[in-house]
Amino acid sequence: MAEWRAKAQAHGWSLRETVIALGPQRGHVGTPSGLADKFAHFVRHGAIDGFNVTPYLIPDGLDDIVDLLVPELQERGIYRTEYPGTTLRENLGLREPLTHRSAQDRRQAG
């Protein structure tokens, strides 16, 4: 811990800057535009095919992702702007639940 404190003081870092600079690098840190550029590069080179994004701060960071990052990703064409279906089931390509099938469907299944 003393080592971290010494580096932070030498660089004039805040606590947040210290954690970002010296903490485990399991994620990505940057501006919405910079992160979108980085993710776009990964998508175009086949390194990723989706995103699991967790904000640095909760709950305020969620607003930053929705209001700032998502539009940047959409602008680059790597995050959809619309969904083909109106339900999660439709968007995942799942069949209708048995309880919602028509009488004819039930006769054919039985």
Rosetta blueprint (number, residue, H / E / L):
1 M L
2 A H
3 E H
4 W H
5 R H
6 A H
7 K H
8 A H
9 Q H
10 A H
11 H H
12 G L
13 W L
14 S L
15 L H
16 R H
17 E H
18 T H
19 V H
20 I H
21 A H
22 L H
23 G L
24 P L
25 Q L
26 R L
27 G L
28 H L
29 V L
30 G L
31 T L
32 P H
33 S H
34 G H
35 L H
36 A H
37 D H
38 K H
39 F H
40 A H
41 H H
42 F H
43 V H
44 R H
45 H L
46 G L
47 A L
48 I L
49 D L
50 G L
51 F L
52 N L
53 V L
54 T L
55 P L
56 Y L
57 L L
58 I L
59 P L
60 D H
61 G H
62 L H
63 D H
64 D H
65 I H
66 V H
67 D H
68 L H
69 L H
70 V H
71 P H
72 E H
73 L H
74 Q H
75 E H
76 R L
77 G L
78 I L
79 Y L
80 R L
81 T L
82 E L
83 Y L
84 P L
85 G L
86 T L
87 T L
88 L H
89 R H
90 E H
91 N H
92 L L
93 G L
94 L L
95 R L
96 E L
97 P L
98 L H
99 T H
100 H H
101 R L
102 S L
103 A H
104 Q H
105 D H
106 R H
107 R H
108 Q H
109 A H
110 G L
